[in-house]
Amino acid sequence: MQPIVTIEYCPKCHWLLRAAYMAQEFLTTFEGDIKGVTLVPSEISGRYTIHVQEAKVFDRKEYGGFPEIKELKQLVRDVVAPGKSLGHSDTKPHHL
């Protein structure tokens, strides 16, 4: 059974567009690996979490903000398709 990714976001913080963007990225990247993405408006102010089924893979408060989308894709990938290559999203950032 393919897992469902759930993004719970704070509507008071106006994070719906961010959640919709991330949902689109997950659906595109994990086509065939996930059943879908559910967006859930949170009743708790400031909440932004991502779950794969019951497993929490990201919490904005614990992380201290929002990472780049490639980091979130890696977190989701590690649960839904551990062997999957993410191409350029798997590379480490370049430091000068």
Phi and psi restraints in degrees (range 20) as a CNS / XPLOR table:
assign (resid 1 and name C) (resid 2 and name N)
       (resid 2 and name CA) (resid 2 and name C) 1.0 -77.8 20.0 2
assign (resid 2 and name N) (resid 2 and name CA)
       (resid 2 and name C) (resid 3 and name N) 1.0 139.6 20.0 2
assign (resid 2 and name C) (resid 3 and name N)
       (resid 3 and name CA) (resid 3 and name C) 1.0 -77.4 20.0 2
assign (resid 3 and name N) (resid 3 and name CA)
       (resid 3 and name C) (resid 4 and name N) 1.0 159.8 20.0 2
assign (resid 3 and name C) (resid 4 and name N)
       (resid 4 and name CA) (resid 4 and name C) 1.0 -108.2 20.0 2
assign (resid 4 and name N) (resid 4 and name CA)
       (resid 4 and name C) (resid 5 and name N) 1.0 132.9 20.0 2
assign (resid 4 and name C) (resid 5 and name N)
       (resid 5 and name CA) (resid 5 and name C) 1.0 -92.6 20.0 2
assign (resid 5 and name N) (resid 5 and name CA)
       (resid 5 and name C) (resid 6 and name N) 1.0 132.5 20.0 2
assign (resid 5 and name C) (resid 6 and name N)
       (resid 6 and name CA) (resid 6 and name C) 1.0 -118.2 20.0 2
assign (resid 6 and name N) (resid 6 and name CA)
       (resid 6 and name C) (resid 7 and name N) 1.0 127.1 20.0 2
assign (resid 6 and name C) (resid 7 and name N)
       (resid 7 and name CA) (resid 7 and name C) 1.0 -111.5 20.0 2
assign (resid 7 and name N) (resid 7 and name CA)
       (resid 7 and name C) (resid 8 and name N) 1.0 115.8 20.0 2
assign (resid 7 and name C) (resid 8 and name N)
       (resid 8 and name CA) (resid 8 and name C) 1.0 -102.3 20.0 2
assign (resid 8 and name N) (resid 8 and name CA)
       (resid 8 and name C) (resid 9 and name N) 1.0 123.8 20.0 2
assign (resid 8 and name C) (resid 9 and name N)
       (resid 9 and name CA) (resid 9 and name C) 1.0 -130.3 20.0 2
assign (resid 9 and name N) (resid 9 and name CA)
       (resid 9 and name C) (resid 10 and name N) 1.0 157.4 20.0 2
assign (resid 9 and name C) (resid 10 and name N)
       (resid 10 and name CA) (resid 10 and name C) 1.0 -88.4 20.0 2
assign (resid 10 and name N) (resid 10 and name CA)
       (resid 10 and name C) (resid 11 and name N) 1.0 112.5 20.0 2
assign (resid 10 and name C) (resid 11 and name N)
       (resid 11 and name CA) (resid 11 and name C) 1.0 -69.0 20.0 2
assign (resid 11 and name N) (resid 11 and name CA)
       (resid 11 and name C) (resid 12 and name N) 1.0 -28.2 20.0 2
assign (resid 11 and name C) (resid 12 and name N)
       (resid 12 and name CA) (resid 12 and name C) 1.0 -67.7 20.0 2
assign (resid 12 and name N) (resid 12 and name CA)
       (resid 12 and name C) (resid 13 and name N) 1.0 -25.4 20.0 2
assign (resid 12 and name C) (resid 13 and name N)
       (resid 13 and name CA) (resid 13 and name C) 1.0 -87.3 20.0 2
assign (resid 13 and name N) (resid 13 and name CA)
       (resid 13 and name C) (resid 14 and name N) 1.0 -1.4 20.0 2
assign (resid 13 and name C) (resid 14 and name N)
       (resid 14 and name CA) (resid 14 and name C) 1.0 62.7 20.0 2
assign (resid 14 and name N) (resid 14 and name CA)
       (resid 14 and name C) (resid 15 and name N) 1.0 44.6 20.0 2
assign (resid 14 and name C) (resid 15 and name N)
       (resid 15 and name CA) (resid 15 and name C) 1.0 -99.5 20.0 2
assign (resid 15 and name N) (resid 15 and name CA)
       (resid 15 and name C) (resid 16 and name N) 1.0 11.9 20.0 2
assign (resid 15 and name C) (resid 16 and name N)
       (resid 16 and name CA) (resid 16 and name C) 1.0 -61.1 20.0 2
assign (resid 16 and name N) (resid 16 and name CA)
       (resid 16 and name C) (resid 17 and name N) 1.0 -45.4 20.0 2
assign (resid 16 and name C) (resid 17 and name N)
       (resid 17 and name CA) (resid 17 and name C) 1.0 -63.6 20.0 2
assign (resid 17 and name N) (resid 17 and name CA)
       (resid 17 and name C) (resid 18 and name N) 1.0 -38.3 20.0 2
assign (resid 17 and name C) (resid 18 and name N)
       (resid 18 and name CA) (resid 18 and name C) 1.0 -62.5 20.0 2
assign (resid 18 and name N) (resid 18 and name CA)
       (resid 18 and name C) (resid 19 and name N) 1.0 -44.4 20.0 2
assign (resid 18 and name C) (resid 19 and name N)
       (resid 19 and name CA) (resid 19 and name C) 1.0 -65.2 20.0 2
assign (resid 19 and name N) (resid 19 and name CA)
       (resid 19 and name C) (resid 20 and name N) 1.0 -40.4 20.0 2
assign (resid 19 and name C) (resid 20 and name N)
       (resid 20 and name CA) (resid 20 and name C) 1.0 -66.2 20.0 2
assign (resid 20 and name N) (resid 20 and name CA)
       (resid 20 and name C) (resid 21 and name N) 1.0 -39.8 20.0 2
assign (resid 20 and name C) (resid 21 and name N)
       (resid 21 and name CA) (resid 21 and name C) 1.0 -62.2 20.0 2
assign (resid 21 and name N) (resid 21 and name CA)
       (resid 21 and name C) (resid 22 and name N) 1.0 -46.5 20.0 2
assign (resid 21 and name C) (resid 22 and name N)
       (resid 22 and name CA) (resid 22 and name C) 1.0 -64.5 20.0 2
assign (resid 22 and name N) (resid 22 and name CA)
       (resid 22 and name C) (resid 23 and name N) 1.0 -37.8 20.0 2
assign (resid 22 and name C) (resid 23 and name N)
       (resid 23 and name CA) (resid 23 and name C) 1.0 -60.9 20.0 2
assign (resid 23 and name N) (resid 23 and name CA)
       (resid 23 and name C) (resid 24 and name N) 1.0 -44.0 20.0 2
assign (resid 23 and name C) (resid 24 and name N)
       (resid 24 and name CA) (resid 24 and name C) 1.0 -62.3 20.0 2
assign (resid 24 and name N) (resid 24 and name CA)
       (resid 24 and name C) (resid 25 and name N) 1.0 -42.2 20.0 2
assign (resid 24 and name C) (resid 25 and name N)
       (resid 25 and name CA) (resid 25 and name C) 1.0 -63.4 20.0 2
assign (resid 25 and name N) (resid 25 and name CA)
       (resid 25 and name C) (resid 26 and name N) 1.0 -44.0 20.0 2
assign (resid 25 and name C) (resid 26 and name N)
       (resid 26 and name CA) (resid 26 and name C) 1.0 -65.4 20.0 2
assign (resid 26 and name N) (resid 26 and name CA)
       (resid 26 and name C) (resid 27 and name N) 1.0 -42.7 20.0 2
assign (resid 26 and name C) (resid 27 and name N)
       (resid 27 and name CA) (resid 27 and name C) 1.0 -63.9 20.0 2
assign (resid 27 and name N) (resid 27 and name CA)
       (resid 27 and name C) (resid 28 and name N) 1.0 -37.0 20.0 2
assign (resid 27 and name C) (resid 28 and name N)
       (resid 28 and name CA) (resid 28 and name C) 1.0 -73.0 20.0 2
assign (resid 28 and name N) (resid 28 and name CA)
       (resid 28 and name C) (resid 29 and name N) 1.0 -47.8 20.0 2
assign (resid 28 and name C) (resid 29 and name N)
       (resid 29 and name CA) (resid 29 and name C) 1.0 -68.6 20.0 2
assign (resid 29 and name N) (resid 29 and name CA)
       (resid 29 and name C) (resid 30 and name N) 1.0 -39.8 20.0 2
assign (resid 29 and name C) (resid 30 and name N)
       (resid 30 and name CA) (resid 30 and name C) 1.0 -108.0 20.0 2
assign (resid 30 and name N) (resid 30 and name CA)
       (resid 30 and name C) (resid 31 and name N) 1.0 30.8 20.0 2
assign (resid 30 and name C) (resid 31 and name N)
       (resid 31 and name CA) (resid 31 and name C) 1.0 -57.1 20.0 2
assign (resid 31 and name N) (resid 31 and name CA)
       (resid 31 and name C) (resid 32 and name N) 1.0 125.2 20.0 2
assign (resid 31 and name C) (resid 32 and name N)
       (resid 32 and name CA) (resid 32 and name C) 1.0 90.0 20.0 2
assign (resid 32 and name N) (resid 32 and name CA)
       (resid 32 and name C) (resid 33 and name N) 1.0 -14.3 20.0 2
assign (resid 32 and name C) (resid 33 and name N)
       (resid 33 and name CA) (resid 33 and name C) 1.0 -102.8 20.0 2
assign (resid 33 and name N) (resid 33 and name CA)
       (resid 33 and name C) (resid 34 and name N) 1.0 -25.3 20.0 2
assign (resid 33 and name C) (resid 34 and name N)
       (resid 34 and name CA) (resid 34 and name C) 1.0 -124.3 20.0 2
assign (resid 34 and name N) (resid 34 and name CA)
       (resid 34 and name C) (resid 35 and name N) 1.0 154.2 20.0 2
assign (resid 34 and name C) (resid 35 and name N)
       (resid 35 and name CA) (resid 35 and name C) 1.0 -79.8 20.0 2
assign (resid 35 and name N) (resid 35 and name CA)
       (resid 35 and name C) (resid 36 and name N) 1.0 -32.2 20.0 2
assign (resid 35 and name C) (resid 36 and name N)
       (resid 36 and name CA) (resid 36 and name C) 1.0 172.8 20.0 2
assign (resid 36 and name N) (resid 36 and name CA)
       (resid 36 and name C) (resid 37 and name N) 1.0 -179.1 20.0 2
assign (resid 36 and name C) (resid 37 and name N)
       (resid 37 and name CA) (resid 37 and name C) 1.0 -127.9 20.0 2
assign (resid 37 and name N) (resid 37 and name CA)
       (resid 37 and name C) (resid 38 and name N) 1.0 130.9 20.0 2
assign (resid 37 and name C) (resid 38 and name N)
       (resid 38 and name CA) (resid 38 and name C) 1.0 -109.5 20.0 2
assign (resid 38 and name N) (resid 38 and name CA)
       (resid 38 and name C) (resid 39 and name N) 1.0 132.2 20.0 2
assign (resid 38 and name C) (resid 39 and name N)
       (resid 39 and name CA) (resid 39 and name C) 1.0 -103.0 20.0 2
assign (resid 39 and name N) (resid 39 and name CA)
       (resid 39 and name C) (resid 40 and name N) 1.0 127.5 20.0 2
assign (resid 39 and name C) (resid 40 and name N)
       (resid 40 and name CA) (resid 40 and name C) 1.0 -125.6 20.0 2
assign (resid 40 and name N) (resid 40 and name CA)
       (resid 40 and name C) (resid 41 and name N) 1.0 115.5 20.0 2
assign (resid 40 and name C) (resid 41 and name N)
       (resid 41 and name CA) (resid 41 and name C) 1.0 -68.0 20.0 2
assign (resid 41 and name N) (resid 41 and name CA)
       (resid 41 and name C) (resid 42 and name N) 1.0 129.6 20.0 2
assign (resid 41 and name C) (resid 42 and name N)
       (resid 42 and name CA) (resid 42 and name C) 1.0 -85.9 20.0 2
assign (resid 42 and name N) (resid 42 and name CA)
       (resid 42 and name C) (resid 43 and name N) 1.0 147.5 20.0 2
assign (resid 42 and name C) (resid 43 and name N)
       (resid 43 and name CA) (resid 43 and name C) 1.0 -88.3 20.0 2
assign (resid 43 and name N) (resid 43 and name CA)
       (resid 43 and name C) (resid 44 and name N) 1.0 -6.5 20.0 2
assign (resid 43 and name C) (resid 44 and name N)
       (resid 44 and name CA) (resid 44 and name C) 1.0 -101.6 20.0 2
assign (resid 44 and name N) (resid 44 and name CA)
       (resid 44 and name C) (resid 45 and name N) 1.0 120.7 20.0 2
assign (resid 44 and name C) (resid 45 and name N)
       (resid 45 and name CA) (resid 45 and name C) 1.0 -60.7 20.0 2
assign (resid 45 and name N) (resid 45 and name CA)
       (resid 45 and name C) (resid 46 and name N) 1.0 136.4 20.0 2
assign (resid 45 and name C) (resid 46 and name N)
       (resid 46 and name CA) (resid 46 and name C) 1.0 82.2 20.0 2
assign (resid 46 and name N) (resid 46 and name CA)
       (resid 46 and name C) (resid 47 and name N) 1.0 -0.4 20.0 2
assign (resid 46 and name C) (resid 47 and name N)
       (resid 47 and name CA) (resid 47 and name C) 1.0 -78.7 20.0 2
assign (resid 47 and name N) (resid 47 and name CA)
       (resid 47 and name C) (resid 48 and name N) 1.0 136.7 20.0 2
assign (resid 47 and name C) (resid 48 and name N)
       (resid 48 and name CA) (resid 48 and name C) 1.0 -151.6 20.0 2
assign (resid 48 and name N) (resid 48 and name CA)
       (resid 48 and name C) (resid 49 and name N) 1.0 103.0 20.0 2
assign (resid 48 and name C) (resid 49 and name N)
       (resid 49 and name CA) (resid 49 and name C) 1.0 -128.5 20.0 2
assign (resid 49 and name N) (resid 49 and name CA)
       (resid 49 and name C) (resid 50 and name N) 1.0 155.2 20.0 2
assign (resid 49 and name C) (resid 50 and name N)
       (resid 50 and name CA) (resid 50 and name C) 1.0 -126.7 20.0 2
assign (resid 50 and name N) (resid 50 and name CA)
       (resid 50 and name C) (resid 51 and name N) 1.0 127.4 20.0 2
assign (resid 50 and name C) (resid 51 and name N)
       (resid 51 and name CA) (resid 51 and name C) 1.0 -121.2 20.0 2
assign (resid 51 and name N) (resid 51 and name CA)
       (resid 51 and name C) (resid 52 and name N) 1.0 146.9 20.0 2
assign (resid 51 and name C) (resid 52 and name N)
       (resid 52 and name CA) (resid 52 and name C) 1.0 -113.5 20.0 2
assign (resid 52 and name N) (resid 52 and name CA)
       (resid 52 and name C) (resid 53 and name N) 1.0 110.7 20.0 2
assign (resid 52 and name C) (resid 53 and name N)
       (resid 53 and name CA) (resid 53 and name C) 1.0 55.4 20.0 2
assign (resid 53 and name N) (resid 53 and name CA)
       (resid 53 and name C) (resid 54 and name N) 1.0 -122.7 20.0 2
assign (resid 53 and name C) (resid 54 and name N)
       (resid 54 and name CA) (resid 54 and name C) 1.0 -92.8 20.0 2
assign (resid 54 and name N) (resid 54 and name CA)
       (resid 54 and name C) (resid 55 and name N) 1.0 -8.8 20.0 2
assign (resid 54 and name C) (resid 55 and name N)
       (resid 55 and name CA) (resid 55 and name C) 1.0 -82.4 20.0 2
assign (resid 55 and name N) (resid 55 and name CA)
       (resid 55 and name C) (resid 56 and name N) 1.0 119.4 20.0 2
assign (resid 55 and name C) (resid 56 and name N)
       (resid 56 and name CA) (resid 56 and name C) 1.0 -75.7 20.0 2
assign (resid 56 and name N) (resid 56 and name CA)
       (resid 56 and name C) (resid 57 and name N) 1.0 125.7 20.0 2
assign (resid 56 and name C) (resid 57 and name N)
       (resid 57 and name CA) (resid 57 and name C) 1.0 -109.4 20.0 2
assign (resid 57 and name N) (resid 57 and name CA)
       (resid 57 and name C) (resid 58 and name N) 1.0 -16.9 20.0 2
assign (resid 57 and name C) (resid 58 and name N)
       (resid 58 and name CA) (resid 58 and name C) 1.0 -155.3 20.0 2
assign (resid 58 and name N) (resid 58 and name CA)
       (resid 58 and name C) (resid 59 and name N) 1.0 139.7 20.0 2
assign (resid 58 and name C) (resid 59 and name N)
       (resid 59 and name CA) (resid 59 and name C) 1.0 -139.1 20.0 2
assign (resid 59 and name N) (resid 59 and name CA)
       (resid 59 and name C) (resid 60 and name N) 1.0 118.6 20.0 2
assign (resid 59 and name C) (resid 60 and name N)
       (resid 60 and name CA) (resid 60 and name C) 1.0 -57.6 20.0 2
assign (resid 60 and name N) (resid 60 and name CA)
       (resid 60 and name C) (resid 61 and name N) 1.0 -39.8 20.0 2
assign (resid 60 and name C) (resid 61 and name N)
       (resid 61 and name CA) (resid 61 and name C) 1.0 -68.2 20.0 2
assign (resid 61 and name N) (resid 61 and name CA)
       (resid 61 and name C) (resid 62 and name N) 1.0 -41.2 20.0 2
assign (resid 61 and name C) (resid 62 and name N)
       (resid 62 and name CA) (resid 62 and name C) 1.0 -67.5 20.0 2
assign (resid 62 and name N) (resid 62 and name CA)
       (resid 62 and name C) (resid 63 and name N) 1.0 -38.4 20.0 2
assign (resid 62 and name C) (resid 63 and name N)
       (resid 63 and name CA) (resid 63 and name C) 1.0 -75.1 20.0 2
assign (resid 63 and name N) (resid 63 and name CA)
       (resid 63 and name C) (resid 64 and name N) 1.0 -30.5 20.0 2
assign (resid 63 and name C) (resid 64 and name N)
       (resid 64 and name CA) (resid 64 and name C) 1.0 90.8 20.0 2
assign (resid 64 and name N) (resid 64 and name CA)
       (resid 64 and name C) (resid 65 and name N) 1.0 27.2 20.0 2
assign (resid 64 and name C) (resid 65 and name N)
       (resid 65 and name CA) (resid 65 and name C) 1.0 141.5 20.0 2
assign (resid 65 and name N) (resid 65 and name CA)
       (resid 65 and name C) (resid 66 and name N) 1.0 -159.0 20.0 2
assign (resid 65 and name C) (resid 66 and name N)
       (resid 66 and name CA) (resid 66 and name C) 1.0 -111.9 20.0 2
assign (resid 66 and name N) (resid 66 and name CA)
       (resid 66 and name C) (resid 67 and name N) 1.0 128.8 20.0 2
assign (resid 66 and name C) (resid 67 and name N)
       (resid 67 and name CA) (resid 67 and name C) 1.0 -82.9 20.0 2
assign (resid 67 and name N) (resid 67 and name CA)
       (resid 67 and name C) (resid 68 and name N) 1.0 176.4 20.0 2
assign (resid 67 and name C) (resid 68 and name N)
       (resid 68 and name CA) (resid 68 and name C) 1.0 -68.8 20.0 2
assign (resid 68 and name N) (resid 68 and name CA)
       (resid 68 and name C) (resid 69 and name N) 1.0 155.9 20.0 2
assign (resid 68 and name C) (resid 69 and name N)
       (resid 69 and name CA) (resid 69 and name C) 1.0 -59.3 20.0 2
assign (resid 69 and name N) (resid 69 and name CA)
       (resid 69 and name C) (resid 70 and name N) 1.0 -33.5 20.0 2
assign (resid 69 and name C) (resid 70 and name N)
       (resid 70 and name CA) (resid 70 and name C) 1.0 -64.4 20.0 2
assign (resid 70 and name N) (resid 70 and name CA)
       (resid 70 and name C) (resid 71 and name N) 1.0 -33.5 20.0 2
assign (resid 70 and name C) (resid 71 and name N)
       (resid 71 and name CA) (resid 71 and name C) 1.0 -67.1 20.0 2
assign (resid 71 and name N) (resid 71 and name CA)
       (resid 71 and name C) (resid 72 and name N) 1.0 -40.1 20.0 2
assign (resid 71 and name C) (resid 72 and name N)
       (resid 72 and name CA) (resid 72 and name C) 1.0 -66.4 20.0 2
assign (resid 72 and name N) (resid 72 and name CA)
       (resid 72 and name C) (resid 73 and name N) 1.0 -38.9 20.0 2
assign (resid 72 and name C) (resid 73 and name N)
       (resid 73 and name CA) (resid 73 and name C) 1.0 -61.6 20.0 2
assign (resid 73 and name N) (resid 73 and name CA)
       (resid 73 and name C) (resid 74 and name N) 1.0 -39.2 20.0 2
assign (resid 73 and name C) (resid 74 and name N)
       (resid 74 and name CA) (resid 74 and name C) 1.0 -64.2 20.0 2
assign (resid 74 and name N) (resid 74 and name CA)
       (resid 74 and name C) (resid 75 and name N) 1.0 -41.4 20.0 2
assign (resid 74 and name C) (resid 75 and name N)
       (resid 75 and name CA) (resid 75 and name C) 1.0 -63.7 20.0 2
assign (resid 75 and name N) (resid 75 and name CA)
       (resid 75 and name C) (resid 76 and name N) 1.0 -43.3 20.0 2
assign (resid 75 and name C) (resid 76 and name N)
       (resid 76 and name CA) (resid 76 and name C) 1.0 -68.6 20.0 2
assign (resid 76 and name N) (resid 76 and name CA)
       (resid 76 and name C) (resid 77 and name N) 1.0 -44.1 20.0 2
assign (resid 76 and name C) (resid 77 and name N)
       (resid 77 and name CA) (resid 77 and name C) 1.0 -56.5 20.0 2
assign (resid 77 and name N) (resid 77 and name CA)
       (resid 77 and name C) (resid 78 and name N) 1.0 -41.6 20.0 2
assign (resid 77 and name C) (resid 78 and name N)
       (resid 78 and name CA) (resid 78 and name C) 1.0 -60.8 20.0 2
assign (resid 78 and name N) (resid 78 and name CA)
       (resid 78 and name C) (resid 79 and name N) 1.0 -21.0 20.0 2
assign (resid 78 and name C) (resid 79 and name N)
       (resid 79 and name CA) (resid 79 and name C) 1.0 -97.3 20.0 2
assign (resid 79 and name N) (resid 79 and name CA)
       (resid 79 and name C) (resid 80 and name N) 1.0 -45.5 20.0 2
assign (resid 79 and name C) (resid 80 and name N)
       (resid 80 and name CA) (resid 80 and name C) 1.0 -88.0 20.0 2
assign (resid 80 and name N) (resid 80 and name CA)
       (resid 80 and name C) (resid 81 and name N) 1.0 -30.3 20.0 2
assign (resid 80 and name C) (resid 81 and name N)
       (resid 81 and name CA) (resid 81 and name C) 1.0 -154.1 20.0 2
assign (resid 81 and name N) (resid 81 and name CA)
       (resid 81 and name C) (resid 82 and name N) 1.0 70.9 20.0 2
assign (resid 81 and name C) (resid 82 and name N)
       (resid 82 and name CA) (resid 82 and name C) 1.0 -52.8 20.0 2
assign (resid 82 and name N) (resid 82 and name CA)
       (resid 82 and name C) (resid 83 and name N) 1.0 -30.5 20.0 2
assign (resid 82 and name C) (resid 83 and name N)
       (resid 83 and name CA) (resid 83 and name C) 1.0 -88.5 20.0 2
assign (resid 83 and name N) (resid 83 and name CA)
       (resid 83 and name C) (resid 84 and name N) 1.0 -3.7 20.0 2
assign (resid 83 and name C) (resid 84 and name N)
       (resid 84 and name CA) (resid 84 and name C) 1.0 -72.7 20.0 2
assign (resid 84 and name N) (resid 84 and name CA)
       (resid 84 and name C) (resid 85 and name N) 1.0 133.1 20.0 2
assign (resid 84 and name C) (resid 85 and name N)
       (resid 85 and name CA) (resid 85 and name C) 1.0 -83.7 20.0 2
assign (resid 85 and name N) (resid 85 and name CA)
       (resid 85 and name C) (resid 86 and name N) 1.0 136.3 20.0 2
assign (resid 85 and name C) (resid 86 and name N)
       (resid 86 and name CA) (resid 86 and name C) 1.0 -102.3 20.0 2
assign (resid 86 and name N) (resid 86 and name CA)
       (resid 86 and name C) (resid 87 and name N) 1.0 13.6 20.0 2
assign (resid 86 and name C) (resid 87 and name N)
       (resid 87 and name CA) (resid 87 and name C) 1.0 59.8 20.0 2
assign (resid 87 and name N) (resid 87 and name CA)
       (resid 87 and name C) (resid 88 and name N) 1.0 -128.1 20.0 2
assign (resid 87 and name C) (resid 88 and name N)
       (resid 88 and name CA) (resid 88 and name C) 1.0 -64.6 20.0 2
assign (resid 88 and name N) (resid 88 and name CA)
       (resid 88 and name C) (resid 89 and name N) 1.0 -20.3 20.0 2
assign (resid 88 and name C) (resid 89 and name N)
       (resid 89 and name CA) (resid 89 and name C) 1.0 -73.3 20.0 2
assign (resid 89 and name N) (resid 89 and name CA)
       (resid 89 and name C) (resid 90 and name N) 1.0 -12.8 20.0 2
assign (resid 89 and name C) (resid 90 and name N)
       (resid 90 and name CA) (resid 90 and name C) 1.0 -86.7 20.0 2
assign (resid 90 and name N) (resid 90 and name CA)
       (resid 90 and name C) (resid 91 and name N) 1.0 -13.6 20.0 2
assign (resid 90 and name C) (resid 91 and name N)
       (resid 91 and name CA) (resid 91 and name C) 1.0 -76.6 20.0 2
assign (resid 91 and name N) (resid 91 and name CA)
       (resid 91 and name C) (resid 92 and name N) 1.0 150.3 20.0 2
assign (resid 91 and name C) (resid 92 and name N)
       (resid 92 and name CA) (resid 92 and name C) 1.0 -78.7 20.0 2
assign (resid 92 and name N) (resid 92 and name CA)
       (resid 92 and name C) (resid 93 and name N) 1.0 149.0 20.0 2
assign (resid 92 and name C) (resid 93 and name N)
       (resid 93 and name CA) (resid 93 and name C) 1.0 -63.6 20.0 2
assign (resid 93 and name N) (resid 93 and name CA)
       (resid 93 and name C) (resid 94 and name N) 1.0 148.2 20.0 2
assign (resid 93 and name C) (resid 94 and name N)
       (resid 94 and name CA) (resid 94 and name C) 1.0 -85.5 20.0 2
assign (resid 94 and name N) (resid 94 and name CA)
       (resid 94 and name C) (resid 95 and name N) 1.0 133.8 20.0 2
assign (resid 94 and name C) (resid 95 and name N)
       (resid 95 and name CA) (resid 95 and name C) 1.0 -113.3 20.0 2
assign (resid 95 and name N) (resid 95 and name CA)
       (resid 95 and name C) (resid 96 and name N) 1.0 137.7 20.0 2
